Amino acid sequence: MYKHFFKRVIDFCIALIALVCISPILLVVTIWLHFANKGAGAFFLQERPGKDGKIFKVIKFKSMTDERDAEGNLLPDAQRLTKIGRFVRSTSIDELPQFINVLKGDMSLIGPRPLLVKYLPYYSEREQLRHTVRPGITGWAQVHGRNHVLWEERFEYDAYYAEHISLAMDLRIIFTTIKNVLQRKDIEVAPNLMDFDEYRRQQMAGRTFLTVEDATIEDTPV
């Protein structure tokens, strides 16, 4: 009953209350980033697969400029990341607009993080379980290492969560997430990570790497 009804009701209510309460913060950060990003805008939208693989656009605060080199190519992430962008990432403020995704029903407060669409062909049958539930702002994998676990470990956490969703588990994840954010634990402001599709191709070729986390929601124009 919780998984199929009450979880969605709780998500909607909390997201609505949160958006009302943090609206002044959202307004200030939006204006701040608008000027800091040198015309690149304050928000970043990118397509992600949600529940049952349905594609939606995830919303985050944009922490990078769109500056390019003489040939028109985007500069490296580290060069485009602004001081303000570094701050909103380190404090996880960049995740706050995803309450809008939760309100719309694209996401849940708790669930597997939504990754890139291009990863879809590379999941194993068990890893596909992550798409049987709504993706979340935070999740079981995030409170078990975030940027510091192998892709396979991370997806096993996601699969385990999909199989064992409960109110008690979600409450545990929420409290641990709050604790980690306050301690700024397991946060990498400018990760330099191998994409999962490349990682899996290398793996299929007989090579293995230590790599992780969602090169998630990079501020790269779609």
Protein Blocks (a to p, Z undefined) as FASTA:
>chain_A
ZZmmmmmmmmmmmmmmmmmmmmmmmmmmmmmmmmmnnonajbdcdddddehhiacddddd
dfbdcbdcfkopacdfklmpcfklmmmmmnommmmmmmmmmmnopacfbdcddddfklmm
mpcfklmmmmmpccdfbdfklmnopjmccfklmmmmmmmmmmmgcfklmmmmmmmmmmmm
mnopaiafbacdddfklmmmmmmnopacddedjfkbacbdZZ
